[in-house]
Amino acid sequence: MAKYTFDEHGDTFNYFLLTTLAIILIPTTYLTLFKTKAASGAKKVYCPCEPCQRKASRAVAPRKSSGKKSIAIFLGWIFFAFVAYQVYITPSPEVIRWNPFDVLGIADNATPKQIKSAYRGLSRVWHPDKVNSELREEADAKMAEINKAYETLTDDQTRENWEKYGHPDGSRNSMTMSIALPPWLVEAHNNFWVLSAYGIVCGLMLPYFIGKWWYRSGDYTKDKIRTKTMGTFFKQLKETTNPKEIVEILSLAEEFKEDIVTRPSDEASLETLGAAVNTALENRNGEKFEYTKKTTAPASLKVLTLLYAHTLGVPVEDKDLAQDQVDIASKTLHLIHGMIQLTTARQWLSVSLALMDMSQILVQGLYFNDSPLQQLPYINVDAVKAQKGKNQVKTIGQFMELDREDRLALLKNATADQIDQVATVAKQYPQLNVRKAFFKVAGDNIITPGSLCTFILKVSAVAPGDPVEEEEKSDKSAVDALFEGEVDSEEDEDGNVKPKKESKNEAPVVHSPYFPGDKKPFWWIVLGDHKNNRIVVTPNKVTDITSAKKTVRIQFQAPPRPGQYSFNLFIKSDSVLGSDIQQDLTLTVLDASQLPPEPEIDDEISEPDEDSIAGQMALLKEQGLAAAAIGGGGKQAAPAKGKAKAQETDSDSDSD
């Protein structure tokens, strides 16, 4: 029999409290300390250049919210340590088993004579008639326990019950269990406060937080962008939107209005920063930093100023604004990807490509139409403009093809060590190489109208200046080799092409000294029609283009009519300038009549053996059909056939 009581001494309640604190504190602490490391998920490459070293050593003042969270976690661990100490110093409750030998004060191997002697001695001491009136109640209880112990050890049946079940009457020992709650929770004078706390938590706080979570979940898309923001983008984006208008539309996002704090001290700092941005624009190409009617709100003005400062490389001296710039840059990159979803759904090619370019300049901290060379340290606008003649260096790959003397000439004020440092950094910017790009329909040699067509792209990345690995020559064509499984595909029993499992080599973190945090790169694969400004196939994201060969397969429906169709292949990086690829492709769709004739399939079924069950059934069926053909039934056909068989037997015997 078990008895349930409340925790009088706090033994079990401390364990309950310790477990609850551990469940809350351990994951919260892990996410707080290791969130950045877990989020990057890519191989990080150490970079010796000065901008990366400044980025590593740059410390931006933390937000107050993160400080409060850290303090709360710290206090939680202090409370956890206090409860753990209470558990340590509190002795564990002992389970006491009733033992008649202990009650009589004798050894477990005592003889019957010793048992009887001990009983008599205790009876003389604790008999109620032998004690004072003050000790009579205690003596009654003690004597009852002594009598019970003596009976247990002298009666055979009672002793057997005690040895088997631990209790002389044959029932198991009663067990007491403590509920891990203190007794004051059920005490009558505390009912009002306990019920009030229960009502506040379950009746008010729980519905409030559940409702808040529910309504907030409706405010965001599946990509964690506010629905109001996506609505604004949907209205503002046009087929002819230019890059500067894209920046203005980005500044209208609800994320900036609600998440970016506007302080009274920002006005003076933003005015000074805006003047510096204007100076940088005038020195660059004579532009002027102007606001439009869309960007008159304080949050939009702040976003525009800080974004232009980021892309122009204008330093932000104010610590609060510097932290705001970090938040804005991170949010803007995420919002650009939301914009791309809208433009690709509308099949707008030029705006989608402009947004992809915007992602590149935001990650690299460059301005519109800046040279890819400016991604390298010690190369600025003046160094790019100083180049003259037809042999101007425009890409990082061309820079790596230069001799050391030519690199020194390009970077006039750089030392030899800095030149080597630039070459080391340049190796971190991958250059893509398209090995194969073609269209194919599985199982057919031609592409017919409306068929399920597969665009196959084989691409790899090499470091600038490294030789490009040549394709291995084969007697078969590239199409046949790829689809027959010699390269990286295989066919199933139905003839459908299935790619082999490729070893997944993650691309390292991209070199981005001016972007907050680490950036894991990816590439957009776009099939479009540049002449009609239309996207033919929805862009695909590829995250693992490395030195290993990467095969991308994109399926789409072929055009409904035969003819020659001109497409453009775009491979756009989201993080690096100058590594994009544009290539013209032609899709030839032929009429279905030009397909080769299908081979005849022998679907005849062999006749079953006459001795088998199937043969007997077939014979009966034939008899029935024969009888129906001559107008008779199956009953007439059977004797006729039997008669014929008998005649045949007779003729055989005559011949013998």
KOLLUM-156141 format. One line per field, with one value per residue (C-alpha): residue in three letters; x, y, z. Coordinates in nm, 3 decimals. Layout:
N
code (Ala,...);
px (X,...);
py (Y,...);
pz (Z,...);
This chain:
656
code (Met,Ala,Lys,Tyr,Thr,Phe,Asp,Glu,His,Gly,Asp,Thr,Phe,Asn,Tyr,Phe,Leu,Leu,Thr,Thr,Leu,Ala,Ile,Ile,Leu,Ile,Pro,Thr,Thr,Tyr,Leu,Thr,Leu,Phe,Lys,Thr,Lys,Ala,Ala,Ser,Gly,Ala,Lys,Lys,Val,Tyr,Cys,Pro,Cys,Glu,Pro,Cys,Gln,Arg,Lys,Ala,Ser,Arg,Ala,Val,Ala,Pro,Arg,Lys,Ser,Ser,Gly,Lys,Lys,Ser,Ile,Ala,Ile,Phe,Leu,Gly,Trp,Ile,Phe,Phe,Ala,Phe,Val,Ala,Tyr,Gln,Val,Tyr,Ile,Thr,Pro,Ser,Pro,Glu,Val,Ile,Arg,Trp,Asn,Pro,Phe,Asp,Val,Leu,Gly,Ile,Ala,Asp,Asn,Ala,Thr,Pro,Lys,Gln,Ile,Lys,Ser,Ala,Tyr,Arg,Gly,Leu,Ser,Arg,Val,Trp,His,Pro,Asp,Lys,Val,Asn,Ser,Glu,Leu,Arg,Glu,Glu,Ala,Asp,Ala,Lys,Met,Ala,Glu,Ile,Asn,Lys,Ala,Tyr,Glu,Thr,Leu,Thr,Asp,Asp,Gln,Thr,Arg,Glu,Asn,Trp,Glu,Lys,Tyr,Gly,His,Pro,Asp,Gly,Ser,Arg,Asn,Ser,Met,Thr,Met,Ser,Ile,Ala,Leu,Pro,Pro,Trp,Leu,Val,Glu,Ala,His,Asn,Asn,Phe,Trp,Val,Leu,Ser,Ala,Tyr,Gly,Ile,Val,Cys,Gly,Leu,Met,Leu,Pro,Tyr,Phe,Ile,Gly,Lys,Trp,Trp,Tyr,Arg,Ser,Gly,Asp,Tyr,Thr,Lys,Asp,Lys,Ile,Arg,Thr,Lys,Thr,Met,Gly,Thr,Phe,Phe,Lys,Gln,Leu,Lys,Glu,Thr,Thr,Asn,Pro,Lys,Glu,Ile,Val,Glu,Ile,Leu,Ser,Leu,Ala,Glu,Glu,Phe,Lys,Glu,Asp,Ile,Val,Thr,Arg,Pro,Ser,Asp,Glu,Ala,Ser,Leu,Glu,Thr,Leu,Gly,Ala,Ala,Val,Asn,Thr,Ala,Leu,Glu,Asn,Arg,Asn,Gly,Glu,Lys,Phe,Glu,Tyr,Thr,Lys,Lys,Thr,Thr,Ala,Pro,Ala,Ser,Leu,Lys,Val,Leu,Thr,Leu,Leu,Tyr,Ala,His,Thr,Leu,Gly,Val,Pro,Val,Glu,Asp,Lys,Asp,Leu,Ala,Gln,Asp,Gln,Val,Asp,Ile,Ala,Ser,Lys,Thr,Leu,His,Leu,Ile,His,Gly,Met,Ile,Gln,Leu,Thr,Thr,Ala,Arg,Gln,Trp,Leu,Ser,Val,Ser,Leu,Ala,Leu,Met,Asp,Met,Ser,Gln,Ile,Leu,Val,Gln,Gly,Leu,Tyr,Phe,Asn,Asp,Ser,Pro,Leu,Gln,Gln,Leu,Pro,Tyr,Ile,Asn,Val,Asp,Ala,Val,Lys,Ala,Gln,Lys,Gly,Lys,Asn,Gln,Val,Lys,Thr,Ile,Gly,Gln,Phe,Met,Glu,Leu,Asp,Arg,Glu,Asp,Arg,Leu,Ala,Leu,Leu,Lys,Asn,Ala,Thr,Ala,Asp,Gln,Ile,Asp,Gln,Val,Ala,Thr,Val,Ala,Lys,Gln,Tyr,Pro,Gln,Leu,Asn,Val,Arg,Lys,Ala,Phe,Phe,Lys,Val,Ala,Gly,Asp,Asn,Ile,Ile,Thr,Pro,Gly,Ser,Leu,Cys,Thr,Phe,Ile,Leu,Lys,Val,Ser,Ala,Val,Ala,Pro,Gly,Asp,Pro,Val,Glu,Glu,Glu,Glu,Lys,Ser,Asp,Lys,Ser,Ala,Val,Asp,Ala,Leu,Phe,Glu,Gly,Glu,Val,Asp,Ser,Glu,Glu,Asp,Glu,Asp,Gly,Asn,Val,Lys,Pro,Lys,Lys,Glu,Ser,Lys,Asn,Glu,Ala,Pro,Val,Val,His,Ser,Pro,Tyr,Phe,Pro,Gly,Asp,Lys,Lys,Pro,Phe,Trp,Trp,Ile,Val,Leu,Gly,Asp,His,Lys,Asn,Asn,Arg,Ile,Val,Val,Thr,Pro,Asn,Lys,Val,Thr,Asp,Ile,Thr,Ser,Ala,Lys,Lys,Thr,Val,Arg,Ile,Gln,Phe,Gln,Ala,Pro,Pro,Arg,Pro,Gly,Gln,Tyr,Ser,Phe,Asn,Leu,Phe,Ile,Lys,Ser,Asp,Ser,Val,Leu,Gly,Ser,Asp,Ile,Gln,Gln,Asp,Leu,Thr,Leu,Thr,Val,Leu,Asp,Ala,Ser,Gln,Leu,Pro,Pro,Glu,Pro,Glu,Ile,Asp,Asp,Glu,Ile,Ser,Glu,Pro,Asp,Glu,Asp,Ser,Ile,Ala,Gly,Gln,Met,Ala,Leu,Leu,Lys,Glu,Gln,Gly,Leu,Ala,Ala,Ala,Ala,Ile,Gly,Gly,Gly,Gly,Lys,Gln,Ala,Ala,Pro,Ala,Lys,Gly,Lys,Ala,Lys,Ala,Gln,Glu,Thr,Asp,Ser,Asp,Ser,Asp,Ser,Asp);
px (0.000,0.139,0.080,0.119,0.221,0.346,0.715,0.761,1.137,1.184,1.380,1.187,1.087,1.453,1.507,1.202,1.323,1.676,1.547,1.323,1.607,1.839,1.582,1.554,1.912,2.116,1.961,1.931,2.296,2.408,2.213,2.342,2.708,2.735,2.464,2.707,2.925,2.632,2.470,2.771,2.792,3.071,3.445,3.610,3.933,4.181,4.256,4.569,4.453,4.417,4.040,3.967,4.191,4.006,3.676,3.790,3.906,3.617,3.387,3.046,2.861,2.599,2.232,2.062,1.830,2.120,2.274,1.950,1.932,2.290,2.219,1.906,2.102,2.378,2.128,1.957,2.282,2.345,2.001,2.074,2.396,2.210,1.944,2.215,2.393,2.068,2.027,2.387,2.357,2.012,2.047,1.857,1.560,1.634,1.399,1.356,1.245,1.066,1.283,1.162,1.521,1.597,1.282,1.389,1.751,1.896,2.105,1.952,2.076,1.932,1.799,1.441,1.571,1.743,1.428,1.215,1.466,1.482,1.104,1.074,1.339,1.169,0.828,0.952,1.077,0.794,0.486,0.225,0.180,0.552,0.593,0.482,0.155,0.337,0.501,0.198,0.104,0.462,0.479,0.155,0.296,0.632,0.479,0.257,0.567,0.747,0.454,0.435,0.807,0.790,0.490,0.660,0.968,0.788,0.494,0.598,0.330,0.384,0.761,0.723,0.503,0.759,1.046,0.850,0.670,0.846,0.530,0.395,0.033,0.132,0.093,0.378,0.530,0.350,0.540,0.534,0.585,0.630,0.477,0.738,0.541,0.556,0.256,0.173,0.017,-0.283,-0.310,-0.647,-0.519,-0.320,-0.603,-0.681,-0.322,-0.261,-0.580,-0.507,-0.160,-0.306,-0.571,-0.315,-0.080,-0.333,-0.618,-0.430,-0.062,-0.093,-0.371,-0.186,0.142,-0.029,-0.237,0.068,0.257,-0.040,-0.086,0.288,0.310,0.052,0.261,0.550,0.599,0.763,1.096,1.059,0.978,0.685,0.377,0.339,0.692,0.621,0.303,0.502,0.758,0.481,0.331,0.654,0.857,0.812,0.954,1.169,1.290,1.657,1.914,1.881,1.504,1.558,1.748,1.464,1.207,1.420,1.420,1.037,1.041,0.843,1.142,1.328,1.030,0.977,1.315,1.559,1.548,1.532,1.707,1.700,2.081,2.068,1.965,2.295,2.504,2.304,2.342,2.721,2.723,2.501,2.749,3.032,2.825,2.762,3.135,3.213,2.954,3.081,3.440,3.336,3.123,2.969,2.646,2.447,2.279,1.911,1.598,1.268,0.912,0.911,1.194,1.083,1.012,1.290,1.347,1.377,1.618,1.833,1.835,1.925,2.210,2.362,2.327,2.499,2.772,2.819,2.849,3.072,3.305,3.229,3.316,3.045,3.192,2.882,2.874,2.494,2.470,2.748,2.542,2.235,2.434,2.524,2.158,2.042,2.299,2.202,1.829,1.868,2.040,1.750,1.495,1.669,1.610,1.241,1.232,1.386,1.102,0.851,1.034,1.103,0.737,0.650,0.926,1.103,1.456,1.635,1.503,1.589,1.946,1.974,1.865,2.128,2.388,2.257,2.324,2.684,2.763,2.598,2.815,3.135,3.061,3.096,2.895,2.699,2.918,3.235,3.516,3.553,3.917,3.799,3.712,4.087,4.269,4.471,4.279,4.044,3.856,4.161,4.376,4.114,4.072,4.448,4.462,4.486,4.494,4.329,4.501,4.308,4.267,3.898,3.865,4.047,4.138,4.315,4.493,4.629,4.758,4.983,5.349,5.469,5.610,5.278,5.097,5.340,5.269,4.895,4.931,5.178,5.177,5.173,5.475,5.597,5.443,5.110,5.124,5.169,4.883,4.657,4.748,4.662,4.324,4.254,4.278,3.966,3.744,3.635,3.612,3.344,3.398,3.108,3.210,2.884,2.540,2.272,1.909,1.790,1.473,1.525,1.489,1.462,1.717,1.515,1.307,0.940,0.675,0.548,0.790,0.961,1.296,1.604,1.866,2.200,2.478,2.821,3.022,3.328,3.513,3.886,4.101,4.206,4.529,4.501,4.480,4.139,4.112,4.030,3.749,3.849,3.799,3.567,3.455,3.095,2.936,2.899,2.524,2.546,2.822,2.635,2.308,2.454,2.616,2.985,3.010,2.770,2.432,2.260,1.937,1.672,1.476,1.233,1.510,1.478,1.801,1.898,2.200,2.457,2.519,2.789,3.029,2.909,3.197,3.086,3.218,3.423,3.304,3.336,3.588,3.372,3.565,3.293,2.990,2.887,2.951,3.049,2.877,2.827,2.798,2.558,2.482,2.164,2.122,1.883,1.749,1.604,1.528,1.722,1.549,1.199,1.315,1.158,1.268,1.208,1.281,1.257,1.609,1.775,2.007,2.333,2.545,2.831,3.011,3.376,3.679,3.492,3.269,2.912,2.624,2.297,1.977,1.676,1.355,1.093,0.831,0.947,0.772,0.441,0.550,0.850,1.123,1.452,1.440,1.720,1.785,2.041,2.214,2.303,2.510,2.501,2.684,2.510,2.839,3.116,3.148,3.303,3.243,2.911,2.865,2.633,2.611,2.378,2.193,1.968,1.684,1.572,1.220,1.123,0.787,0.692,0.670,1.050,1.079,1.205,0.938,0.897,1.011,0.736,0.680,0.608,0.311,0.212,0.170,0.295,0.040,0.027,0.109,-0.187,-0.099,-0.108,-0.419,-0.395,-0.381,-0.692,-0.880,-0.779,-0.899,-1.238,-1.266,-1.187,-1.451,-1.712,-1.623,-1.631,-1.973,-2.105,-1.974,-2.173,-2.483,-2.445,-2.363,-2.065,-2.237,-2.264,-1.911,-1.746,-1.877,-1.800,-1.442,-1.428,-1.568,-1.310,-1.040,-1.178,-1.180,-0.824,-0.731,-0.902,-0.723,-0.394,-0.466,-0.560,-0.239,-0.052);
py (0.000,0.339,0.662,0.995,1.298,1.644,1.722,1.836,1.890,2.002,1.691,1.599,1.958,2.054,1.777,1.893,2.253,2.151,1.951,2.235,2.488,2.255,2.207,2.586,2.700,2.445,2.504,2.881,2.909,2.694,2.901,3.226,3.125,2.916,3.062,3.232,2.924,2.692,2.930,2.964,2.591,2.640,2.608,2.930,3.035,3.249,3.569,3.774,4.095,4.409,4.458,4.106,4.162,4.484,4.302,4.032,4.285,4.527,4.515,4.675,4.758,4.490,4.568,4.621,4.331,4.089,4.230,4.169,3.819,3.747,3.882,3.666,3.357,3.438,3.479,3.158,2.964,3.118,2.999,2.659,2.634,2.729,2.460,2.204,2.290,2.239,1.898,1.812,1.903,1.749,1.386,1.133,0.978,0.628,0.340,0.168,-0.196,-0.327,-0.589,-0.781,-0.862,-0.490,-0.428,-0.690,-0.581,-0.920,-1.063,-1.210,-1.559,-1.552,-1.878,-1.920,-1.904,-1.571,-1.438,-1.531,-1.382,-1.054,-1.035,-1.082,-0.820,-0.559,-0.643,-0.567,-0.229,-0.116,-0.279,-0.002,-0.114,-0.069,0.291,0.630,0.776,1.032,0.755,0.532,0.622,0.571,0.243,0.121,0.183,0.035,-0.275,-0.332,-0.324,-0.569,-0.811,-0.794,-0.870,-1.160,-1.314,-1.281,-1.471,-1.743,-1.827,-2.027,-1.892,-1.530,-1.562,-1.713,-1.419,-1.171,-1.344,-1.355,-1.022,-0.813,-0.791,-1.041,-1.033,-1.146,-0.805,-0.607,-0.314,0.014,0.269,0.642,0.866,1.241,1.471,1.720,2.019,2.192,2.144,2.517,2.486,2.300,2.469,2.635,2.984,2.994,2.890,3.245,3.323,2.988,3.009,3.370,3.279,2.983,3.207,3.470,3.215,2.987,3.232,3.545,3.491,3.163,3.284,3.614,3.456,3.193,3.462,3.681,3.393,3.310,3.664,3.713,3.390,3.534,3.848,3.658,3.452,3.110,3.287,3.505,3.825,4.038,4.007,4.387,4.415,4.166,4.359,4.682,4.513,4.370,4.715,4.909,4.674,4.728,4.560,4.869,4.929,5.037,4.957,5.292,5.254,4.908,5.062,5.307,5.026,4.828,5.120,5.101,4.755,4.713,4.540,4.873,5.065,4.829,4.669,4.958,5.204,5.575,5.785,6.165,6.174,6.010,6.328,6.510,6.199,6.112,6.466,6.444,6.098,6.216,6.495,6.239,6.020,6.318,6.393,6.029,6.029,6.354,6.231,5.905,6.017,6.353,6.210,6.361,6.183,6.279,6.161,6.100,6.131,5.759,5.794,6.085,5.870,5.882,5.505,5.514,5.810,5.625,5.305,5.486,5.681,5.376,5.157,5.416,5.454,5.076,5.050,5.356,5.255,5.565,5.488,5.533,5.690,5.675,5.339,5.318,5.393,5.142,4.872,4.988,4.953,4.594,4.509,4.686,4.515,4.171,4.235,4.392,4.083,3.869,4.114,4.110,3.735,3.801,4.053,3.798,3.558,3.820,3.918,3.559,3.470,3.751,3.625,3.965,3.889,4.226,4.322,3.977,4.004,4.357,4.223,3.950,4.218,4.413,4.110,4.098,4.465,4.445,4.149,4.303,4.658,4.810,5.059,5.015,4.932,4.912,4.701,4.345,4.436,4.657,4.340,4.298,4.492,4.805,4.844,5.140,5.351,5.564,5.258,5.127,5.465,5.507,5.221,5.333,5.165,4.857,4.615,4.726,4.471,4.427,4.096,3.916,3.639,3.890,4.034,3.690,3.644,3.951,3.925,4.050,4.367,4.447,4.400,4.642,4.890,4.858,4.907,5.196,5.263,4.898,4.717,4.376,4.209,4.375,4.255,3.899,3.954,4.067,3.754,3.537,3.704,3.677,3.298,3.306,3.433,3.136,3.156,2.937,2.719,2.571,2.229,2.118,2.273,2.103,1.990,1.630,1.422,1.093,0.795,1.003,1.133,1.444,1.696,1.696,1.963,1.956,1.684,1.686,1.837,1.834,2.106,1.959,2.189,2.068,2.339,2.368,2.642,2.714,2.966,3.263,3.186,2.808,2.597,2.471,2.093,1.962,1.718,1.359,1.259,0.971,0.793,0.863,1.203,1.413,1.358,0.981,0.954,1.161,0.975,0.625,0.653,0.693,1.032,1.094,0.946,0.611,0.471,0.274,-0.018,0.218,0.412,0.724,0.908,0.931,1.126,0.940,1.053,1.315,1.387,1.709,1.955,2.272,2.599,2.792,3.115,3.392,3.674,3.966,4.201,4.468,4.246,4.171,3.809,3.519,3.467,3.124,3.168,3.019,3.062,3.121,2.918,3.111,3.022,3.331,3.511,3.837,3.978,3.944,4.013,3.693,3.412,3.077,2.850,2.943,3.005,2.720,2.772,2.578,2.591,2.349,2.458,2.387,2.256,1.927,1.887,1.982,1.866,2.059,1.921,2.145,1.998,2.201,2.150,2.199,2.463,2.351,2.399,2.280,2.530,2.684,2.862,3.090,3.092,3.264,3.086,3.305,3.181,3.453,3.453,3.606,3.716,3.779,4.031,3.933,3.558,3.559,3.365,3.440,3.192,3.160,2.832,2.695,2.453,2.260,2.119,1.869,1.727,1.400,1.235,1.239,1.000,0.656,0.381,0.194,-0.171,-0.432,-0.607,-0.981,-1.013,-1.370,-1.608,-1.965,-2.244,-2.421,-2.788,-3.024,-3.204,-2.886,-2.736,-2.437,-2.676,-2.862,-2.536,-2.421,-2.751,-2.718,-2.362,-2.473,-2.746,-2.497,-2.256,-2.535,-2.648,-2.293,-2.259,-2.561,-2.474,-2.740,-2.723,-2.831,-3.157,-3.270,-3.169,-3.374,-3.718,-3.634,-3.562,-3.873,-4.082,-3.945,-4.031,-4.388,-4.430,-4.311,-4.570,-4.846,-4.754,-4.765,-5.112,-5.236,-5.110,-5.298);
pz (0.000,-0.097,0.089,-0.090,0.110,0.024,0.048,0.407,0.393,0.030,-0.073,-0.389,-0.470,-0.503,-0.756,-0.950,-0.949,-1.050,-1.347,-1.465,-1.449,-1.641,-1.919,-1.960,-1.901,-2.099,-2.447,-2.387,-2.290,-2.583,-2.835,-2.687,-2.682,-2.998,-3.223,-3.462,-3.491,-3.554,-3.805,-4.032,-4.109,-4.364,-4.368,-4.257,-4.423,-4.234,-4.424,-4.349,-4.520,-4.310,-4.373,-4.244,-3.943,-3.865,-3.902,-3.658,-3.401,-3.447,-3.145,-3.174,-2.852,-2.778,-2.770,-2.439,-2.506,-2.544,-2.222,-2.032,-2.169,-2.061,-1.712,-1.687,-1.791,-1.541,-1.256,-1.362,-1.331,-0.987,-0.874,-1.030,-0.828,-0.510,-0.562,-0.648,-0.322,-0.130,-0.291,-0.200,0.168,0.218,0.329,0.125,0.306,0.432,0.369,0.708,0.700,1.009,1.180,1.489,1.594,1.610,1.814,2.071,2.057,1.969,1.689,1.374,1.468,1.821,1.965,2.090,2.444,2.377,2.209,2.508,2.751,2.560,2.552,2.926,2.995,2.776,2.922,3.268,3.149,2.915,3.059,3.117,3.479,3.543,3.421,3.543,3.427,3.211,3.004,2.979,2.620,2.505,2.695,2.531,2.186,2.275,2.432,2.128,1.908,2.142,2.143,1.763,1.731,1.980,1.805,1.468,1.584,1.783,1.556,1.248,1.012,1.117,1.082,0.735,0.631,0.760,0.580,0.252,0.249,0.513,0.723,0.977,0.856,0.504,0.327,0.175,0.358,0.306,0.096,0.141,-0.165,-0.153,-0.413,-0.533,-0.406,-0.069,0.166,0.182,-0.165,-0.019,0.315,0.365,0.447,0.121,-0.112,-0.227,-0.325,-0.490,-0.693,-0.786,-0.914,-1.105,-1.263,-1.366,-1.522,-1.692,-1.744,-1.852,-1.931,-2.121,-2.358,-2.405,-2.513,-2.729,-2.899,-2.946,-3.106,-3.328,-3.457,-3.506,-3.705,-3.944,-3.983,-4.143,-4.455,-4.447,-4.516,-4.203,-4.392,-4.277,-4.494,-4.498,-4.633,-4.910,-4.991,-5.020,-5.245,-5.461,-5.518,-5.563,-5.783,-6.156,-6.461,-6.526,-6.167,-6.162,-5.888,-5.706,-5.692,-5.546,-5.254,-5.192,-5.194,-4.950,-4.707,-4.688,-4.525,-4.204,-4.043,-4.032,-3.894,-3.602,-3.532,-3.590,-3.301,-3.382,-3.116,-3.069,-3.100,-3.445,-3.627,-3.585,-3.650,-3.962,-4.094,-4.060,-4.217,-4.504,-4.583,-4.595,-4.827,-5.057,-5.072,-5.157,-5.436,-5.587,-5.583,-5.745,-6.041,-5.961,-5.819,-5.538,-5.251,-5.268,-5.093,-5.272,-5.146,-5.065,-4.816,-4.599,-4.292,-4.029,-4.049,-4.430,-4.419,-4.170,-4.373,-4.696,-4.538,-4.369,-4.678,-4.899,-4.637,-4.640,-5.019,-5.048,-4.767,-4.558,-4.192,-3.929,-3.616,-3.394,-3.214,-3.206,-3.577,-3.646,-3.475,-3.668,-3.991,-3.900,-3.839,-4.154,-4.378,-4.248,-4.285,-4.629,-4.769,-4.648,-4.793,-5.132,-5.152,-5.080,-5.365,-5.600,-5.520,-5.636,-5.954,-6.061,-6.000,-6.246,-6.482,-6.488,-6.596,-6.581,-6.235,-6.099,-6.229,-6.082,-5.742,-5.763,-5.840,-5.539,-5.320,-5.445,-5.378,-5.036,-4.931,-5.069,-4.953,-5.301,-5.504,-5.827,-6.129,-5.918,-6.059,-5.925,-5.855,-5.567,-5.373,-5.321,-5.047,-5.142,-5.471,-5.468,-5.722,-5.800,-5.875,-6.117,-6.289,-6.323,-6.574,-6.935,-7.273,-7.410,-7.174,-6.869,-6.592,-6.519,-6.335,-6.057,-6.301,-6.526,-6.223,-6.131,-6.487,-6.448,-6.360,-6.024,-6.183,-6.351,-6.020,-5.856,-6.136,-6.080,-5.703,-5.702,-5.328,-5.218,-5.084,-5.201,-4.895,-4.966,-5.326,-5.201,-4.959,-5.245,-5.444,-5.143,-5.106,-5.481,-5.454,-5.235,-5.518,-5.729,-6.107,-6.260,-6.563,-6.762,-6.891,-7.050,-7.098,-7.307,-7.318,-7.315,-7.286,-7.104,-7.337,-7.658,-7.903,-7.985,-7.793,-7.887,-7.812,-7.454,-7.342,-7.003,-7.089,-6.866,-6.880,-6.774,-6.659,-6.559,-6.384,-6.160,-5.977,-5.991,-5.809,-6.026,-6.209,-6.168,-6.486,-6.587,-6.586,-6.931,-6.992,-7.049,-7.409,-7.488,-7.801,-7.709,-7.728,-7.415,-7.415,-7.447,-7.188,-6.936,-6.982,-7.004,-6.663,-6.756,-6.592,-6.309,-6.387,-6.410,-6.553,-6.373,-6.518,-6.693,-6.865,-6.649,-6.576,-6.210,-6.088,-5.888,-5.536,-5.540,-5.260,-5.106,-5.078,-4.908,-5.044,-4.788,-4.634,-4.889,-4.843,-4.724,-4.491,-4.492,-4.436,-4.076,-3.986,-4.208,-4.542,-4.694,-5.073,-5.322,-5.693,-5.891,-6.213,-6.438,-6.782,-6.947,-7.269,-7.265,-7.574,-7.430,-7.070,-6.947,-6.716,-6.884,-6.587,-6.218,-6.079,-5.892,-5.596,-5.581,-5.267,-5.333,-5.648,-5.565,-5.749,-5.782,-6.084,-6.006,-6.224,-6.204,-6.355,-6.412,-6.551,-6.736,-7.004,-7.361,-7.578,-7.734,-8.095,-8.297,-8.375,-8.267,-7.930,-7.808,-7.435,-7.214,-6.929,-6.629,-6.336,-6.071,-5.739,-5.441,-5.283,-5.538,-5.821,-6.151,-6.132,-6.320,-6.643,-6.933,-7.218,-7.518,-7.566,-7.838,-7.778,-8.087,-8.066,-8.338,-8.435,-8.268,-8.611,-8.629,-8.337,-8.442,-8.453,-8.131,-8.143,-8.152,-7.824,-7.834,-7.603,-7.703,-7.415,-7.456,-7.441,-7.103,-7.075,-7.109,-6.788,-6.578,-6.419,-6.654,-6.952,-6.836,-6.787,-7.137,-7.281,-7.115,-7.243,-7.599,-7.578,-7.469,-7.751,-8.010,-7.895,-7.910,-8.266,-8.396,-8.200,-7.934,-7.566,-7.375,-7.277,-7.642,-7.731,-7.462,-7.576,-7.937,-7.853,-7.638,-7.923,-8.161,-7.917,-7.885,-8.262,-8.276,-8.016,-8.212,-8.529,-8.348,-8.215,-8.564,-8.705,-8.439);
